[in-house]
Amino acid sequence: MKGLLPAALALFLSSLAAANGRIPTAVGVTYDHPQDPVLAGMTFGLLESEDGGRTYGWVCEQAIGISGAWDPQFAYLPAASGAGKIFASTPSKGVTLSSDGGCSFVEMGAPIGHKQISRLVLGADGHTVIAATNAAGLPAGERNAVYLSTDGAAFRETAISSDTLVFDWVEPAASDPMRLYAASLSFRYDGPRLHMSRDLGRTATDVAMPEPSAHQVQILGVERDNPDAVYVRLRVGAFGKLYKTPDAGMTWTPLFFGSITAAAYDPSSHLLYLSAAPVRVDPCTGQNVVDDASVLRSADGGATWQRGATDPKPLCFGFDPDRHLFACTFNSGKTLVARSADRGASFSPFVSVDPMVLTGTKRCPVGTPTHDLCEPLWPGLADQLGLGQGGAGGAGARTTGAIDRPRTRSLPRAGQGGCGGGGSAPPDGGLSGAPHDGAAAGNAGNVGSAGMGAGGTRPGGCASAPFGTAASNLLLISLVFRRGRKPESRSRSVST
């Protein structure tokens, strides 16, 4: 048995090897309208489909302006006629732009310049491109900011800017095209902040967020019917915490605590999605126990959660034009991107490692970077992906069956069991991870009103919980050790 594990591990890693030394994994999907191309960001560049996801052409990192361990983001701006514009995020060239469908990318230059891009997204109006920067070690006189482009040709700096902050996220409000939210952390390690603009960045205010020791922050989304209601994910240590503010940051309600690898909010359906393993407090030892990971869904703003698929283990989420859920996978069964038509209960392959799907380098004219730089690299990437003449690693034809369809069920509410049976969750929803007084400690450590005692993911009592799945889930988390800023509220404006 001792020799089997190293051999199996070597076989697994060799089958997943990427052209740049990274395991081939999807890092994001952009597909807003049926007539748009599908832009699937990968650890090895961009996969672009012009036929709704049936086939994909590859654009290498070198053509985009990125390299190494950088995960690109893409935004697509449709054109009235001809090819639309593809915007790409880079770590040292700001935003690069393709006006020819991905055959060539050029740097957009000032005012972003060579700053690192943390977030790139299309605005709620459908024609504004929004970018945020989180560059460290900027020269004197330069600062991080949120930037807007309304013409697809140049960006302008907004009032959401600072020389002491990094902006990890920016999110438009679907319910109000003029409303913008951004999340920042500080070089001074004094807490995350939520920034808000009611006039598309001309003026802005900011307030403190919970969790002063958070080192990563993501704004999941803004409610469709209430532009003041915002969902936020914070990373504290190895775990994630989900919060909601109903009043633009004045008050906060905790919703979830656990190991979170992906999170998303769909304003059109008011559904929250997590790829997560909930954390509970063992009723007998008082120690944190990480439960098995799965896709979790909430239809009531995070008050209760329902379990969905346990495979794949999504690393990111997205939505197609019909609001079906995309999941970036860890190359699960030769699947790079999976899609769910039943709100996360099951997934089927959407982007597969298959020669009928990944057809080669994107077709571009001779003389363009994508043709000249990427064509020579494709045979090596195809070989490492397992795209041989006989199929993708012997996989044969494209897989169309479901990846997983477990029985969907609700997580029990607090008071449904535990060591000693019954009781209530702690006042803070278990976010502190501290044991709760009384025999109902088995219901602590859960978020909001979701309990994890008897009737939850495993029986209550004092037996040790299995940790294998949760440990694997934790290994997928990339930790970014940063901090935030002071808790006072401030405002700023810029002239246009």
N, C-alpha and C positions, 0 to 999 in steps of 0.2 A: 504493500500500500504506500510505503514511503516514496517510492519512485514514481507513482502515478500522478501525484499532485503537481510536481514540477513539470512533468511531461505535458500534462493537460494544460497547465498555465502557459507553457511555451507555445503550444499549438493554438491556444485561444488568442494570445497576443500577436502571433505571426499572422493569423487570419484577419486581424483587425488593424494591422499596421497602416499608418497614413504616410503620405508623401513627405510631410515635414516632421515625421517622428511622433505625431500625436495620433491617438486612436480616432478613426473617422467617426465623427458625431455631428449631428445637426445642432445648430446654436440659435436658430430663429427662422420663422417663416413669415413672409409678407405676401398677402394675397387678399386684397380688399374688394375687388370687383371682378365679375366673371370675365370681362374683356381684358383684364390686366394679366401680365405674365406672373407666374409663380416664382418668387425669389426665395430660395432656400439657402440660408447661410450655413456654411459648413466649417469645420476645423481645417479644411483644405481648400477654402475659397467659396465660390458661389455656384449653385446649380440653378439654372434658369429654364423654365418651361414656357413655351408659347402655345401649348395645346391643352391647357387646363390640368397639367400634371401627368399626362400620359408618357411623355418623354422629356428628357432634360439634357441640356448642353452645359459643359463645365467651363467656368471662367476661373483661371488660376489666381492665386494671391498676388503674384507679381504684376499682373495686369491691373488689378484693383488698386495696388499701392499699399499692401499689407504683407506681413510675414510673421513667421514664428507662432507664438502662443497668443495671438490676437483673435478674438471672436468678432467677426464683422456683423454690423447691423445694416439693413437696407430700407430705404423708403422709395416708393414709386410715385411719380407725378405724371398722370395721364396727359396726353397731348390731344388737341382738337383733331389732328390728323398726323399720321406717321408714328414713329417711335416716341414713346414717352421718355421721361428722364429718370435715371436710376441714381440715387444718392447712396454713397457708401461711407461708413464710419472707419476711421483709421486711428492708430495710436500716435502718429507723429506727422501726419499730413493733413490734419483737420478732416474736412469732408471732401471726398472726390466725387466727380460727377461724370456720368455717361449719358450722352445725348444720342447715341447710335445703338441703343439696345444692349449695351454691355460689351461692345467690341473694343472700346477705348474709354479710359477714365482720366480726367484731368483734375488737378487740385483747384479748389474754388478760391483759395487764398484768403486775404483779409476780409472781415476782421477776425475770423477764427484762426487763420494762419496755420501753424503746425501743432496746435493744441490737440490733446487726446480727446476723442469724442466718447462720451459715456452713454448717450442716448440719441437716437435718430428716429423721428416719427412724423407721420403726416397729420396735420391739424384737423380739427373737427369740421372745418369748412371744405375740406377736400382739395384745397389748392395752396395751403401754407405748409412748408416744411420746417420742422422744429428740431434744433440740435442743442445738446447740453455738453459742457466740457468739464473734465475733472483732472486737469493736468497739474502735476506737482513740479516744484522748482522753476516756476515761471520767472523770466527776467523782470527787473524793475519796470514798473509802468504797465505790465500786462496782468490780466485777471481772467478768472473763469467766469462763465456767464451762460445764460440761455440765449440762443440766437434764433431769428426767424428769417425765412425767405418766402416772400409772397410772389416773386416773379420767376423762381426757378433758376435764377442766374447769380444772385448775390444774397448774402445774409446781412442782417443788421443786429446789433447788440441790443438786448432789452434791459429793463431796469432790474431784472433778476441777475445780479452780477456782484462779484466780490474778489478782493485780492487775498482773502484769508480763508475762503471756502472752496470746496470742490462740490460740484453739482452731479450727484449720482443718477438723478432721474428727472424727467420732465414729462408731464401728462396733460393733454388737452381734455376739456370737459365736453362730452358729447351733448350735454344738455344746454351748453352755452358756448358758442364758437369764440367768444371773446375771453373766456376764462381759461387761465393756465395755472397749473400747479407744478412746483419743483421741489425736490428734496435735496438737502445739502448736509455735508459733514465738514468739520473744521480741522485745520492744522493745529488748533489749540486744544483739541480733545475735550470739548465742553458741550457735547450733545447734538443730536440731529435737529434740523429745523425744517418746517414746511413753509414754502414761499407761495404766495398767491398773487395773481394779477387779474383784475376785472376788465382790463382794456387791452388785451393782447400784448402785454409787456411794456406798455408806456409808463405805468406806475406799478409798484409792487409793495406788499407787506410780508412780514414773516413772523412766525410764532414757533415756540419750542414744541418738539414732539416728545413722546414718552421715551424711556430707556436711555439715559444719558451715556451709557457705555456701549450703545449700538455702534457697530463698525461697518454696516452696510444697510442701505435702505432702498426700497422699491415702492413706487406708487402703483397699486394694482389698477385703479380706475376711479371714476367719478360716477355717481348714480345718475341715471337718465332723467329722473324727474326732480332731482335736487342737486344743483351744482355745488352746494356746500357740503355734501356727504361724500367723503373720500375714504378709500380703503388703502391701508399701508402695511407693508411687510418690513419688519426690522430684524436684522441678524445680531444676536448677542451671544458671544462665544460660539459654541458649536450648534446652537439651536436658533430657531426662528420664532418670531412672535407676530401675530396678526392683530391689527387694531383698526377701528373705524372711528372717524370723527363726523358727527352730523352737522357741525357748525363751523367748518373751515378751520379746524384746529383749536378751537376754544376748549373743547372737552374731548376725551378719548375713552373708548370702550374696548377692553381686550376681548379677542374672539378666539384665538387659538395659540397653543404652545406646543412645539415639537420640532422634529428634524424636517425641514422644508427644503426640497430641491427645486420646486417650481411652483408658481402661483399666478393666477390670472382672475380677472373679473370681466364679465360680459354685461355691459349696461343694457343691451337690448332684451336680455332674458332675466336680468338681475340675479345671475348665478355666479357664485364664487367657486373657483377650482383650486385645489392644492394637490401637489404630489408630495406626500408627507407621511411621517410616522409620528403619531401623537405620543406625547410624554405624559405619564401618570406617576403618582407616588405609590410605591409599594406599601400596602396597608400594614405590613408587619415590620419592615425594616426602615421605612421612612425615606428610602432612596428613590431617586428618579429611575423609572423603567421606560425604555423606548419600545413602543409596540411596533408591529409589522407595518411596513410602508404600503401605501396604495394610493390611488386617485381618490380624493375626497371632494364632495360637492355639497354646497349649501344653497338652498333656495330662499332662506329667510335672513339674509344678511349676516350669516355666521353664528346664529343662535344654536342651530343644530347642523350636524354633518352626516352625510350618507356615504358609505363606502362604495367605490366602483372597482375598476380593474386593478389587479395587482401586477400585471405585466402588460406593457412595458413600464419601466420606472422613468417617467418623463423628467428631462432636464430643463425643458422650457415648454410653454404653452403658446398657442396662437389660435386664430379663428379664420375660417374660410368665408367667402361671401355669404353663405347660408348660415353662418355662425356655428358650424360644426367645429368641434374642438380638435386642434392639431396638437401633437405631442412630439417633441424632439426626443429621440430614443438613444440608448447606449448601444446602437447597432444591434437591436434585439431581433434575432432571427433574420439577419440581412435587411432589416428595415431601418432606415435613417429617420424617416418621419412617418408617424402613424396618424390616422384620423378616426374620430369617434362620431357616429351619427346618433348615438343614444346618450349623450351628455356624460361621457366618461365611463359608462358601464362596460364597454368593450371597445377595442380598437382594431382597425384593419390597416395594412400597409398603404402608404400614400407615396412615399419615395423609397424605392427598393434598390438594393445593390444587385442589379440585374442588367445584362447587356441590352435587353429590349427596352429598358427604362433610361439607363445612363448610356447614351448613345455616342459619347465622345466629347471633344471640345466643341464649344459653341461655334457655329458656322459664321465666320467673319472674313472680310476681304484680306488678301495678302497686304502686309504693311501695317495692319492694326496690331496693337499689343496682344490682344487675345489670340489672334492667329499666330503671330510670330513667337510669342513667349510661351503660350500654353500648349500649342500643338506638339512641340518636342517633348513635353513633360507628360502627356497623356498616357503613352504606353507604360511608363513606370507606375503611374497612379492606378491604371487599370489592372496591372499585375498585382499590386499590393492590395487592391480591393477584392481581388479574386474574380475579375471580369475576364475569363478566358474564352477561347473559341467555343467551348462546350457549355458556357453559362457561367453565372456568378458563383465561383467556387463549387461548381457541380450542382448548384441549386436548380438549374434547369429553367423552366418558364416562371413568369412572374407570379408571386404568391398573392392570392386575393382573399384568402380565408381570414377569419377573425383571429387576432392574437390571443385574446382572453375575454371571457364573458363570465365573471363570477356572479354569484347571487348578490344583488344590491340590497343593502340593509342599512338602517339607521343606527348610529352610535347611541347607546342609551344615555338618558339624562342622569344627572347626579341624583343619588339616593336609590339607585337600583341595585345596590349590592356592594361587595368589597369584603375586606377582612372584618368580620363581625356583622356584615350585612346591613346596608341602609345608612342613612345619614345624609348630609348635605355637603356640597363642594365648598371649599374655602372662599372667603369673601372676595379674594383677588382672582378667582377663577383658576387658581393653581399656577399662575404665571411665575410666582416666586420659587416654585419647586419645593417649598417647605412643607413638612408633614402637617396634616390637619388634625386638630384635636378630636378625640373620640374614636369609636370603632369604625367610623365611616371613612377612615383615611384612604381607603382603596379608591374612593371617588375623587380624591384630590389630584392635582397635577394636570387636569384637563382644562380645556379652554372654554370660556363662556359657560354654557349649561350642559356641555357634553361630558358625561361620565364614562369611565372605563373600568368599572368594577365588574362583578358577575353579570353576565349577559352582554359584556362588551366583546373585545377581540379575543379574550381568553378568560377562563373561569377565575373568579376571585379566590382569595386565600393566600397562603404564604409560600407557595411554590415559586421557584425562580422562573422568570419569564425568559423564553428563548431570545437571543440577541443577534443571531446571525443576519437576518434580513435587515434589521435596523442598522447594524454595523456596516453592512454593504452600502446602505443608503447614506450613512454619514461620510463614507469615503468619497462620495461624489461631490461633496460640498467644497467649494473653493473659498477659503477664508481670506478676507481683505481686512487687515488690521488698521482701521482708521477710526477717528472719533469725530465729534461734532462741535457745536458752538454754544454761546451763552443763551439763557432762556428769555431774554427780554424781547418784546415785540418792537419791530422797527419798520419803517417805510422808506421807499426810495422812488424817485422818478427820473426819467430821462427825456430829453427833448428829441423830437423827430424831425 
